[in-house]
Amino acid sequence: MIKTLLKNPLFIVGFSIILILFVGSLILTQTLHGDIPQKTLLYDKHGQLIDHAPLSPLHYPPFGTDSQGYSLFYRLMIGAKFTIGITLLVAGLRLIFSLLFGLIYGMYFTRWSGFLPKIIDAFSYVPMTLLAYILLSPVIMENGVTNQFEYSFAQRMGFEIAILTVIAIPTASLFFGNETKHILKQDFMAGVKIMGATRLHILRKHVLPHLTLKIWIHFAQQMIQVLVILIHLGLLKLFFGGTSVAFGFDETEYTSMSGEWSGLIGSSFNELTTTPWVPFAPLIMFTITLISMQLILKALQTAAEKTGPAPRRQKTNVHINKETPVIRPSDFTFLG
Protein backbone atom coordinates (compact mmCIF):
# COMPACT_ATOMS: atom_id res chain seq x y z
CA MET A 1 0.00 0.00 0.00
CA ILE A 2 2.81 2.42 0.86
CA LYS A 3 4.43 1.94 -2.54
CA THR A 4 1.08 2.61 -4.21
CA LEU A 5 0.59 5.83 -2.23
CA LEU A 6 4.11 7.07 -2.91
CA LYS A 7 3.41 6.73 -6.64
CA ASN A 8 0.18 8.71 -6.36
CA PRO A 9 0.72 12.45 -7.01
CA LEU A 10 -2.38 13.36 -4.98
CA PHE A 11 -0.90 11.79 -1.85
CA ILE A 12 2.53 13.33 -2.45
CA VAL A 13 1.13 16.85 -2.88
CA GLY A 14 -1.28 16.64 0.06
CA PHE A 15 1.20 15.07 2.46
CA SER A 16 3.98 17.50 1.43
CA ILE A 17 1.80 20.56 2.14
CA ILE A 18 0.80 19.28 5.59
CA LEU A 19 4.41 18.38 6.40
CA ILE A 20 5.78 21.75 5.23
CA LEU A 21 3.23 23.69 7.29
CA PHE A 22 3.84 21.66 10.45
CA VAL A 23 7.64 21.51 10.25
CA GLY A 24 7.84 25.15 9.14
CA SER A 25 5.76 26.17 12.14
CA LEU A 26 8.10 24.35 14.53
CA ILE A 27 11.17 25.93 12.92
CA LEU A 28 9.72 29.46 13.00
CA THR A 29 8.67 29.04 16.62
CA GLN A 30 12.22 28.12 17.61
CA THR A 31 13.75 30.82 15.42
CA LEU A 32 11.56 33.77 16.41
CA HIS A 33 11.14 32.76 20.08
CA GLY A 34 7.59 34.12 20.03
CA ASP A 35 8.64 37.55 18.68
CA ILE A 36 6.32 38.06 15.71
CA PRO A 37 7.47 40.80 13.28
CA GLN A 38 5.45 43.95 13.81
CA LYS A 39 4.97 47.00 11.58
CA THR A 40 2.51 49.66 12.64
CA LEU A 41 3.55 52.46 10.25
CA LEU A 42 4.53 52.24 6.58
CA TYR A 43 6.71 54.90 4.93
CA ASP A 44 7.82 55.33 1.33
CA LYS A 45 11.39 55.86 0.20
CA HIS A 46 11.03 59.60 0.80
CA GLY A 47 10.00 59.11 4.42
CA GLN A 48 6.35 59.99 3.82
CA LEU A 49 3.72 58.07 5.76
CA ILE A 50 1.76 55.80 3.39
CA ASP A 51 -0.40 53.72 5.67
CA HIS A 52 -0.76 52.45 9.21
CA ALA A 53 -1.83 49.18 10.81
CA PRO A 54 -3.72 47.13 9.86
CA LEU A 55 -1.74 47.01 6.62
CA SER A 56 -3.29 45.33 3.60
CA PRO A 57 -1.58 42.48 1.70
CA LEU A 58 -0.72 44.97 -1.07
CA HIS A 59 1.43 46.97 1.33
CA TYR A 60 2.66 44.08 3.47
CA PRO A 61 2.56 40.79 1.52
CA PRO A 62 1.53 38.05 1.58
CA PHE A 63 -1.34 38.40 4.11
CA GLY A 64 -0.91 41.89 5.57
CA THR A 65 -1.00 42.72 9.29
CA ASP A 66 -3.62 42.81 12.02
CA SER A 67 -4.81 45.90 13.89
CA GLN A 68 -1.71 45.83 16.13
CA GLY A 69 0.67 45.58 13.18
CA TYR A 70 1.68 41.94 13.66
CA SER A 71 2.41 40.00 10.48
CA LEU A 72 -0.46 37.63 9.72
CA PHE A 73 1.84 35.31 7.80
CA TYR A 74 4.07 34.71 10.82
CA ARG A 75 1.07 34.46 13.17
CA LEU A 76 -0.47 31.81 10.94
CA MET A 77 2.75 29.86 10.51
CA ILE A 78 3.43 29.83 14.25
CA GLY A 79 -0.16 28.80 14.95
CA ALA A 80 -0.01 25.98 12.38
CA LYS A 81 1.67 23.61 14.83
CA PHE A 82 -1.29 23.95 17.20
CA THR A 83 -3.98 23.52 14.53
CA ILE A 84 -2.34 20.61 12.70
CA GLY A 85 -1.05 19.06 15.93
CA ILE A 86 -4.50 19.17 17.56
CA THR A 87 -6.04 17.67 14.44
CA LEU A 88 -3.55 14.80 14.31
CA LEU A 89 -3.84 14.10 18.03
CA VAL A 90 -7.64 14.15 18.21
CA ALA A 91 -8.04 12.11 15.02
CA GLY A 92 -5.50 9.59 16.28
CA LEU A 93 -7.23 9.23 19.66
CA ARG A 94 -10.59 8.85 17.96
CA LEU A 95 -9.18 6.12 15.75
CA ILE A 96 -7.55 4.19 18.60
CA PHE A 97 -10.56 4.14 20.92
CA SER A 98 -13.18 3.64 18.22
CA LEU A 99 -11.19 0.78 16.67
CA LEU A 100 -10.76 -0.85 20.08
CA PHE A 101 -14.44 -0.57 21.01
CA GLY A 102 -15.54 -1.51 17.50
CA LEU A 103 -13.48 -4.72 17.47
CA ILE A 104 -14.79 -5.70 20.90
CA TYR A 105 -18.36 -5.04 19.81
CA GLY A 106 -17.98 -6.84 16.48
CA MET A 107 -16.34 -9.97 17.94
CA TYR A 108 -17.84 -10.37 21.40
CA PHE A 109 -21.11 -8.43 21.65
CA THR A 110 -22.96 -9.28 18.46
CA ARG A 111 -26.09 -9.93 20.54
CA TRP A 112 -26.34 -6.18 21.08
CA SER A 113 -26.68 -5.53 17.36
CA GLY A 114 -30.44 -5.30 17.73
CA PHE A 115 -30.65 -2.14 19.82
CA LEU A 116 -27.16 -0.63 20.07
CA PRO A 117 -27.04 0.69 16.46
CA LYS A 118 -30.43 2.36 16.95
CA ILE A 119 -29.19 4.21 20.03
CA ILE A 120 -25.99 5.35 18.31
CA ASP A 121 -27.85 6.38 15.15
CA ALA A 122 -30.11 8.58 17.28
CA PHE A 123 -27.01 10.11 18.87
CA SER A 124 -25.51 10.84 15.43
CA TYR A 125 -28.31 13.33 14.64
CA VAL A 126 -26.98 15.71 17.30
CA PRO A 127 -24.52 18.13 15.63
CA MET A 128 -21.04 17.57 17.02
CA THR A 129 -20.29 21.28 17.02
CA LEU A 130 -23.34 22.04 19.17
CA LEU A 131 -22.47 19.22 21.57
CA ALA A 132 -18.87 20.39 21.82
CA TYR A 133 -19.95 23.99 22.40
CA ILE A 134 -22.27 23.04 25.28
CA LEU A 135 -19.61 20.93 26.98
CA LEU A 136 -16.63 23.22 26.37
CA SER A 137 -18.13 26.65 26.98
CA PRO A 138 -17.96 26.59 30.83
CA VAL A 139 -14.31 25.53 30.76
CA ILE A 140 -12.80 27.29 27.74
CA MET A 141 -14.42 30.71 28.10
CA GLU A 142 -12.84 33.23 30.48
CA ASN A 143 -15.03 34.52 33.30
CA GLY A 144 -16.11 37.97 32.16
CA VAL A 145 -16.66 39.21 35.72
CA THR A 146 -13.33 38.20 37.29
CA ASN A 147 -11.33 38.25 34.02
CA GLN A 148 -9.76 34.95 35.04
CA PHE A 149 -9.88 31.36 33.89
CA GLU A 150 -11.12 28.77 36.34
CA TYR A 151 -8.72 26.16 34.96
CA SER A 152 -5.08 26.22 33.88
CA PHE A 153 -3.98 26.27 30.24
CA ALA A 154 -2.97 22.60 30.33
CA GLN A 155 -6.30 21.60 31.88
CA ARG A 156 -8.23 23.51 29.24
CA MET A 157 -6.22 21.89 26.46
CA GLY A 158 -6.65 18.40 27.90
CA PHE A 159 -10.37 18.87 28.46
CA GLU A 160 -10.98 20.09 24.91
CA ILE A 161 -8.95 17.24 23.41
CA ALA A 162 -10.95 14.76 25.51
CA ILE A 163 -14.33 16.23 24.49
CA LEU A 164 -13.45 16.42 20.79
CA THR A 165 -12.35 12.79 20.99
CA VAL A 166 -15.29 11.37 22.94
CA ILE A 167 -18.09 12.93 20.87
CA ALA A 168 -17.03 10.95 17.77
CA ILE A 169 -16.30 7.58 19.37
CA PRO A 170 -19.87 6.09 19.36
CA THR A 171 -20.50 6.44 15.62
CA ALA A 172 -16.92 5.48 14.68
CA SER A 173 -17.03 2.42 16.96
CA LEU A 174 -20.26 1.30 15.33
CA PHE A 175 -18.61 1.61 11.90
CA PHE A 176 -15.66 -0.62 12.86
CA GLY A 177 -17.98 -3.03 14.65
CA ASN A 178 -20.14 -3.47 11.56
CA GLU A 179 -17.05 -3.93 9.38
CA THR A 180 -15.75 -6.57 11.78
CA LYS A 181 -19.04 -8.47 11.72
CA HIS A 182 -19.07 -8.30 7.92
CA ILE A 183 -15.60 -9.85 7.74
CA LEU A 184 -16.53 -12.62 10.18
CA LYS A 185 -19.50 -13.55 8.00
CA GLN A 186 -17.37 -14.19 4.92
CA ASP A 187 -17.24 -17.72 3.53
CA PHE A 188 -13.54 -18.22 4.17
CA MET A 189 -14.05 -17.56 7.90
CA ALA A 190 -16.02 -20.82 8.21
CA GLY A 191 -12.92 -22.77 7.20
CA VAL A 192 -10.78 -20.75 9.59
CA LYS A 193 -13.10 -21.57 12.51
CA ILE A 194 -13.26 -25.25 11.57
CA MET A 195 -9.46 -25.39 11.67
CA GLY A 196 -9.70 -24.32 15.33
CA ALA A 197 -8.37 -20.74 15.08
CA THR A 198 -8.75 -18.67 18.24
CA ARG A 199 -10.42 -15.27 18.26
CA LEU A 200 -7.06 -13.59 18.79
CA HIS A 201 -5.65 -15.39 15.75
CA ILE A 202 -8.70 -14.41 13.69
CA LEU A 203 -8.29 -10.82 14.81
CA ARG A 204 -4.57 -10.62 14.00
CA LYS A 205 -4.49 -12.63 10.79
CA HIS A 206 -7.83 -11.92 9.16
CA VAL A 207 -9.78 -8.99 10.62
CA LEU A 208 -7.05 -6.36 11.00
CA PRO A 209 -5.43 -7.01 7.59
CA HIS A 210 -8.82 -6.51 5.93
CA LEU A 211 -9.38 -3.30 7.90
CA THR A 212 -5.98 -1.69 7.27
CA LEU A 213 -6.95 0.54 4.36
CA LYS A 214 -10.28 1.45 5.93
CA ILE A 215 -8.44 2.46 9.11
CA TRP A 216 -6.27 4.94 7.19
CA ILE A 217 -9.26 6.26 5.25
CA HIS A 218 -11.15 6.72 8.51
CA PHE A 219 -8.16 8.57 10.01
CA ALA A 220 -8.09 11.03 7.11
CA GLN A 221 -11.85 11.55 7.39
CA GLN A 222 -11.54 12.25 11.10
CA MET A 223 -8.83 14.84 10.47
CA ILE A 224 -11.12 16.67 8.06
CA GLN A 225 -13.98 16.50 10.55
CA VAL A 226 -11.82 17.88 13.38
CA LEU A 227 -10.69 20.81 11.22
CA VAL A 228 -14.29 21.67 10.37
CA ILE A 229 -15.32 21.51 14.04
CA LEU A 230 -12.43 23.82 14.97
CA ILE A 231 -13.64 26.36 12.39
CA HIS A 232 -17.18 26.20 13.78
CA LEU A 233 -15.99 26.58 17.37
CA GLY A 234 -13.84 29.52 16.31
CA LEU A 235 -16.86 31.30 14.85
CA LEU A 236 -18.65 30.60 18.15
CA LYS A 237 -15.73 32.26 20.04
CA LEU A 238 -14.48 29.02 21.59
CA PHE A 239 -10.75 28.91 20.89
CA PHE A 240 -8.38 26.06 21.62
CA GLY A 241 -6.58 26.65 24.91
CA GLY A 242 -9.04 29.27 26.09
CA THR A 243 -10.87 32.42 25.03
CA SER A 244 -9.85 35.67 26.72
CA VAL A 245 -12.77 38.09 26.97
CA ALA A 246 -12.31 41.88 27.21
CA PHE A 247 -15.44 44.00 27.46
CA GLY A 248 -15.24 47.41 25.79
CA PHE A 249 -17.56 50.36 25.27
CA ASP A 250 -18.30 49.54 21.63
CA GLU A 251 -17.72 45.79 21.38
CA THR A 252 -16.33 42.78 23.20
CA GLU A 253 -12.90 41.50 22.16
CA TYR A 254 -12.16 37.79 22.10
CA THR A 255 -8.54 36.62 22.00
CA SER A 256 -7.12 33.14 21.52
CA MET A 257 -4.66 32.01 24.20
CA SER A 258 -2.84 29.60 21.85
CA GLY A 259 -2.82 31.47 18.53
CA GLU A 260 -4.25 28.60 16.47
CA TRP A 261 -6.13 29.38 13.26
CA SER A 262 -9.73 29.07 14.46
CA GLY A 263 -8.97 31.63 17.16
CA LEU A 264 -7.68 34.06 14.55
CA ILE A 265 -10.87 33.61 12.53
CA GLY A 266 -13.20 34.07 15.49
CA SER A 267 -11.37 37.01 17.03
CA SER A 268 -11.26 38.95 13.75
CA PHE A 269 -14.61 37.98 12.24
CA ASN A 270 -16.12 41.36 13.17
CA GLU A 271 -13.50 43.00 10.93
CA LEU A 272 -14.86 41.25 7.84
CA THR A 273 -16.34 44.46 6.40
CA THR A 274 -13.51 46.84 7.37
CA THR A 275 -10.33 44.76 7.01
CA PRO A 276 -11.44 41.56 5.25
CA TRP A 277 -7.89 40.22 4.80
CA VAL A 278 -7.54 39.65 8.56
CA PRO A 279 -10.24 36.92 8.87
CA PHE A 280 -9.65 35.69 5.31
CA ALA A 281 -5.97 34.85 5.94
CA PRO A 282 -6.59 32.03 8.47
CA LEU A 283 -9.56 30.91 6.39
CA ILE A 284 -7.24 30.51 3.40
CA MET A 285 -4.85 28.42 5.50
CA PHE A 286 -7.73 26.24 6.67
CA THR A 287 -8.82 25.81 3.06
CA ILE A 288 -5.32 24.79 1.95
CA THR A 289 -5.10 22.25 4.78
CA LEU A 290 -8.57 20.84 4.04
CA ILE A 291 -7.77 20.50 0.33
CA SER A 292 -4.51 18.73 1.23
CA MET A 293 -6.39 16.29 3.45
CA GLN A 294 -8.93 15.71 0.69
CA LEU A 295 -6.08 14.85 -1.68
CA ILE A 296 -4.69 12.35 0.83
CA LEU A 297 -8.16 10.88 1.35
CA LYS A 298 -8.70 10.54 -2.40
CA ALA A 299 -5.34 8.80 -2.76
CA LEU A 300 -6.24 6.35 0.03
CA GLN A 301 -9.62 5.60 -1.55
CA THR A 302 -7.95 5.00 -4.91
CA ALA A 303 -5.48 2.62 -3.28
CA ALA A 304 -8.37 0.79 -1.61
CA GLU A 305 -10.14 0.37 -4.95
CA LYS A 306 -7.02 -1.01 -6.61
CA THR A 307 -6.30 -3.39 -3.75
CA GLY A 308 -8.41 -6.53 -4.21
CA PRO A 309 -8.11 -10.26 -3.74
CA ALA A 310 -4.92 -11.84 -4.98
CA PRO A 311 -5.25 -13.08 -8.57
CA ARG A 312 -5.72 -16.78 -9.01
CA ARG A 313 -2.78 -18.69 -10.32
CA GLN A 314 -3.27 -19.99 -13.81
CA LYS A 315 -3.26 -23.73 -14.13
CA THR A 316 -0.34 -25.05 -16.11
CA ASN A 317 -0.98 -27.70 -18.72
CA VAL A 318 0.46 -30.99 -17.52
CA HIS A 319 0.91 -33.75 -20.05
CA ILE A 320 -0.45 -37.04 -18.78
CA ASN A 321 0.61 -40.24 -20.48
CA LYS A 322 -2.52 -42.31 -20.91
CA GLU A 323 -0.73 -45.38 -22.36
CA THR A 324 -1.06 -48.63 -20.42
CA PRO A 325 2.26 -49.46 -18.77
CA VAL A 326 3.99 -52.69 -19.76
CA ILE A 327 4.85 -54.98 -16.86
CA ARG A 328 8.06 -56.95 -17.22
CA PRO A 329 9.49 -59.72 -14.95
CA SER A 330 12.65 -57.68 -14.50
CA ASP A 331 10.62 -55.01 -12.74
CA PHE A 332 10.26 -57.26 -9.67
CA THR A 333 12.74 -58.64 -7.19
CA PHE A 334 11.75 -61.92 -5.54
CA LEU A 335 12.66 -62.36 -1.86
CA GLY A 336 13.59 -65.74 -0.46
C-alpha positions as CSV (number, residue, x, y, z in Angstrom):
1,M,0.0,0.0,0.0
2,I,2.8,2.4,0.9
3,K,4.4,1.9,-2.5
4,T,1.1,2.6,-4.2
5,L,0.6,5.8,-2.2
6,L,4.1,7.1,-2.9
7,K,3.4,6.7,-6.6
8,N,0.2,8.7,-6.4
9,P,0.7,12.5,-7.0
10,L,-2.4,13.4,-5.0
11,F,-0.9,11.8,-1.9
12,I,2.5,13.3,-2.4
13,V,1.1,16.9,-2.9
14,G,-1.3,16.6,0.1
15,F,1.2,15.1,2.5
16,S,4.0,17.5,1.4
17,I,1.8,20.6,2.1
18,I,0.8,19.3,5.6
19,L,4.4,18.4,6.4
20,I,5.8,21.8,5.2
21,L,3.2,23.7,7.3
22,F,3.8,21.7,10.4
23,V,7.6,21.5,10.2
24,G,7.8,25.2,9.1
25,S,5.8,26.2,12.1
26,L,8.1,24.4,14.5
27,I,11.2,25.9,12.9
28,L,9.7,29.5,13.0
29,T,8.7,29.0,16.6
30,Q,12.2,28.1,17.6
31,T,13.7,30.8,15.4
32,L,11.6,33.8,16.4
33,H,11.1,32.8,20.1
34,G,7.6,34.1,20.0
35,D,8.6,37.6,18.7
36,I,6.3,38.1,15.7
37,P,7.5,40.8,13.3
38,Q,5.4,44.0,13.8
39,K,5.0,47.0,11.6
40,T,2.5,49.7,12.6
41,L,3.5,52.5,10.2
42,L,4.5,52.2,6.6
43,Y,6.7,54.9,4.9
44,D,7.8,55.3,1.3
45,K,11.4,55.9,0.2
46,H,11.0,59.6,0.8
47,G,10.0,59.1,4.4
48,Q,6.4,60.0,3.8
49,L,3.7,58.1,5.8
50,I,1.8,55.8,3.4
51,D,-0.4,53.7,5.7
52,H,-0.8,52.5,9.2
53,A,-1.8,49.2,10.8
54,P,-3.7,47.1,9.9
55,L,-1.7,47.0,6.6
56,S,-3.3,45.3,3.6
57,P,-1.6,42.5,1.7
58,L,-0.7,45.0,-1.1
59,H,1.4,47.0,1.3
60,Y,2.7,44.1,3.5
61,P,2.6,40.8,1.5
62,P,1.5,38.1,1.6
63,F,-1.3,38.4,4.1
64,G,-0.9,41.9,5.6
65,T,-1.0,42.7,9.3
66,D,-3.6,42.8,12.0
67,S,-4.8,45.9,13.9
68,Q,-1.7,45.8,16.1
69,G,0.7,45.6,13.2
70,Y,1.7,41.9,13.7
71,S,2.4,40.0,10.5
72,L,-0.5,37.6,9.7
73,F,1.8,35.3,7.8
74,Y,4.1,34.7,10.8
75,R,1.1,34.5,13.2
76,L,-0.5,31.8,10.9
77,M,2.7,29.9,10.5
78,I,3.4,29.8,14.3
79,G,-0.2,28.8,14.9
80,A,0.0,26.0,12.4
81,K,1.7,23.6,14.8
82,F,-1.3,23.9,17.2
83,T,-4.0,23.5,14.5
84,I,-2.3,20.6,12.7
85,G,-1.1,19.1,15.9
86,I,-4.5,19.2,17.6
87,T,-6.0,17.7,14.4
88,L,-3.6,14.8,14.3
89,L,-3.8,14.1,18.0
90,V,-7.6,14.2,18.2
91,A,-8.0,12.1,15.0
92,G,-5.5,9.6,16.3
93,L,-7.2,9.2,19.7
94,R,-10.6,8.9,18.0
95,L,-9.2,6.1,15.7
96,I,-7.5,4.2,18.6
97,F,-10.6,4.1,20.9
98,S,-13.2,3.6,18.2
99,L,-11.2,0.8,16.7
100,L,-10.8,-0.9,20.1
101,F,-14.4,-0.6,21.0
102,G,-15.5,-1.5,17.5
103,L,-13.5,-4.7,17.5
104,I,-14.8,-5.7,20.9
105,Y,-18.4,-5.0,19.8
106,G,-18.0,-6.8,16.5
107,M,-16.3,-10.0,17.9
108,Y,-17.8,-10.4,21.4
109,F,-21.1,-8.4,21.7
110,T,-23.0,-9.3,18.5
111,R,-26.1,-9.9,20.5
112,W,-26.3,-6.2,21.1
113,S,-26.7,-5.5,17.4
114,G,-30.4,-5.3,17.7
115,F,-30.7,-2.1,19.8
116,L,-27.2,-0.6,20.1
117,P,-27.0,0.7,16.5
118,K,-30.4,2.4,17.0
119,I,-29.2,4.2,20.0
120,I,-26.0,5.3,18.3
121,D,-27.9,6.4,15.1
122,A,-30.1,8.6,17.3
123,F,-27.0,10.1,18.9
124,S,-25.5,10.8,15.4
125,Y,-28.3,13.3,14.6
126,V,-27.0,15.7,17.3
127,P,-24.5,18.1,15.6
128,M,-21.0,17.6,17.0
129,T,-20.3,21.3,17.0
130,L,-23.3,22.0,19.2
131,L,-22.5,19.2,21.6
132,A,-18.9,20.4,21.8
133,Y,-19.9,24.0,22.4
134,I,-22.3,23.0,25.3
135,L,-19.6,20.9,27.0
136,L,-16.6,23.2,26.4
137,S,-18.1,26.6,27.0
138,P,-18.0,26.6,30.8
139,V,-14.3,25.5,30.8
140,I,-12.8,27.3,27.7
141,M,-14.4,30.7,28.1
142,E,-12.8,33.2,30.5
143,N,-15.0,34.5,33.3
144,G,-16.1,38.0,32.2
145,V,-16.7,39.2,35.7
146,T,-13.3,38.2,37.3
147,N,-11.3,38.2,34.0
148,Q,-9.8,34.9,35.0
149,F,-9.9,31.4,33.9
150,E,-11.1,28.8,36.3
151,Y,-8.7,26.2,35.0
152,S,-5.1,26.2,33.9
153,F,-4.0,26.3,30.2
154,A,-3.0,22.6,30.3
155,Q,-6.3,21.6,31.9
156,R,-8.2,23.5,29.2
157,M,-6.2,21.9,26.5
158,G,-6.7,18.4,27.9
159,F,-10.4,18.9,28.5
160,E,-11.0,20.1,24.9
161,I,-8.9,17.2,23.4
162,A,-10.9,14.8,25.5
163,I,-14.3,16.2,24.5
164,L,-13.4,16.4,20.8
165,T,-12.3,12.8,21.0
166,V,-15.3,11.4,22.9
167,I,-18.1,12.9,20.9
168,A,-17.0,10.9,17.8
169,I,-16.3,7.6,19.4
170,P,-19.9,6.1,19.4
171,T,-20.5,6.4,15.6
172,A,-16.9,5.5,14.7
173,S,-17.0,2.4,17.0
174,L,-20.3,1.3,15.3
175,F,-18.6,1.6,11.9
176,F,-15.7,-0.6,12.9
177,G,-18.0,-3.0,14.7
178,N,-20.1,-3.5,11.6
179,E,-17.1,-3.9,9.4
180,T,-15.7,-6.6,11.8
181,K,-19.0,-8.5,11.7
182,H,-19.1,-8.3,7.9
183,I,-15.6,-9.8,7.7
184,L,-16.5,-12.6,10.2
185,K,-19.5,-13.5,8.0
186,Q,-17.4,-14.2,4.9
187,D,-17.2,-17.7,3.5
188,F,-13.5,-18.2,4.2
189,M,-14.0,-17.6,7.9
190,A,-16.0,-20.8,8.2
191,G,-12.9,-22.8,7.2
192,V,-10.8,-20.7,9.6
193,K,-13.1,-21.6,12.5
194,I,-13.3,-25.3,11.6
195,M,-9.5,-25.4,11.7
196,G,-9.7,-24.3,15.3
197,A,-8.4,-20.7,15.1
198,T,-8.7,-18.7,18.2
199,R,-10.4,-15.3,18.3
200,L,-7.1,-13.6,18.8
201,H,-5.7,-15.4,15.7
202,I,-8.7,-14.4,13.7
203,L,-8.3,-10.8,14.8
204,R,-4.6,-10.6,14.0
205,K,-4.5,-12.6,10.8
206,H,-7.8,-11.9,9.2
207,V,-9.8,-9.0,10.6
208,L,-7.1,-6.4,11.0
209,P,-5.4,-7.0,7.6
210,H,-8.8,-6.5,5.9
211,L,-9.4,-3.3,7.9
212,T,-6.0,-1.7,7.3
213,L,-7.0,0.5,4.4
214,K,-10.3,1.4,5.9
215,I,-8.4,2.5,9.1
216,W,-6.3,4.9,7.2
217,I,-9.3,6.3,5.3
218,H,-11.1,6.7,8.5
219,F,-8.2,8.6,10.0
220,A,-8.1,11.0,7.1
221,Q,-11.9,11.6,7.4
222,Q,-11.5,12.2,11.1
223,M,-8.8,14.8,10.5
224,I,-11.1,16.7,8.1
225,Q,-14.0,16.5,10.5
226,V,-11.8,17.9,13.4
227,L,-10.7,20.8,11.2
228,V,-14.3,21.7,10.4
229,I,-15.3,21.5,14.0
230,L,-12.4,23.8,15.0
231,I,-13.6,26.4,12.4
232,H,-17.2,26.2,13.8
233,L,-16.0,26.6,17.4
234,G,-13.8,29.5,16.3
235,L,-16.9,31.3,14.8
236,L,-18.6,30.6,18.2
237,K,-15.7,32.3,20.0
238,L,-14.5,29.0,21.6
239,F,-10.8,28.9,20.9
240,F,-8.4,26.1,21.6
241,G,-6.6,26.6,24.9
242,G,-9.0,29.3,26.1
243,T,-10.9,32.4,25.0
244,S,-9.8,35.7,26.7
245,V,-12.8,38.1,27.0
246,A,-12.3,41.9,27.2
247,F,-15.4,44.0,27.5
248,G,-15.2,47.4,25.8
249,F,-17.6,50.4,25.3
250,D,-18.3,49.5,21.6
251,E,-17.7,45.8,21.4
252,T,-16.3,42.8,23.2
253,E,-12.9,41.5,22.2
254,Y,-12.2,37.8,22.1
255,T,-8.5,36.6,22.0
256,S,-7.1,33.1,21.5
257,M,-4.7,32.0,24.2
258,S,-2.8,29.6,21.8
259,G,-2.8,31.5,18.5
260,E,-4.2,28.6,16.5
261,W,-6.1,29.4,13.3
262,S,-9.7,29.1,14.5
263,G,-9.0,31.6,17.2
264,L,-7.7,34.1,14.6
265,I,-10.9,33.6,12.5
266,G,-13.2,34.1,15.5
267,S,-11.4,37.0,17.0
268,S,-11.3,39.0,13.7
269,F,-14.6,38.0,12.2
270,N,-16.1,41.4,13.2
271,E,-13.5,43.0,10.9
272,L,-14.9,41.3,7.8
273,T,-16.3,44.5,6.4
274,T,-13.5,46.8,7.4
275,T,-10.3,44.8,7.0
276,P,-11.4,41.6,5.3
277,W,-7.9,40.2,4.8
278,V,-7.5,39.6,8.6
279,P,-10.2,36.9,8.9
280,F,-9.6,35.7,5.3
281,A,-6.0,34.9,5.9
282,P,-6.6,32.0,8.5
283,L,-9.6,30.9,6.4
284,I,-7.2,30.5,3.4
285,M,-4.8,28.4,5.5
286,F,-7.7,26.2,6.7
287,T,-8.8,25.8,3.1
288,I,-5.3,24.8,2.0
289,T,-5.1,22.2,4.8
290,L,-8.6,20.8,4.0
291,I,-7.8,20.5,0.3
292,S,-4.5,18.7,1.2
293,M,-6.4,16.3,3.5
294,Q,-8.9,15.7,0.7
295,L,-6.1,14.9,-1.7
296,I,-4.7,12.4,0.8
297,L,-8.2,10.9,1.3
298,K,-8.7,10.5,-2.4
299,A,-5.3,8.8,-2.8
300,L,-6.2,6.3,0.0
301,Q,-9.6,5.6,-1.5
302,T,-8.0,5.0,-4.9
303,A,-5.5,2.6,-3.3
304,A,-8.4,0.8,-1.6
305,E,-10.1,0.4,-4.9
306,K,-7.0,-1.0,-6.6
307,T,-6.3,-3.4,-3.7
308,G,-8.4,-6.5,-4.2
309,P,-8.1,-10.3,-3.7
310,A,-4.9,-11.8,-5.0
311,P,-5.2,-13.1,-8.6
312,R,-5.7,-16.8,-9.0
313,R,-2.8,-18.7,-10.3
314,Q,-3.3,-20.0,-13.8
315,K,-3.3,-23.7,-14.1
316,T,-0.3,-25.1,-16.1
317,N,-1.0,-27.7,-18.7
318,V,0.5,-31.0,-17.5
319,H,0.9,-33.7,-20.0
320,I,-0.5,-37.0,-18.8
321,N,0.6,-40.2,-20.5
322,K,-2.5,-42.3,-20.9
323,E,-0.7,-45.4,-22.4
324,T,-1.1,-48.6,-20.4
325,P,2.3,-49.5,-18.8
326,V,4.0,-52.7,-19.8
327,I,4.8,-55.0,-16.9
328,R,8.1,-57.0,-17.2
329,P,9.5,-59.7,-14.9
330,S,12.7,-57.7,-14.5
331,D,10.6,-55.0,-12.7
332,F,10.3,-57.3,-9.7
333,T,12.7,-58.6,-7.2
334,F,11.7,-61.9,-5.5
335,L,12.7,-62.4,-1.9
336,G,13.6,-65.7,-0.5
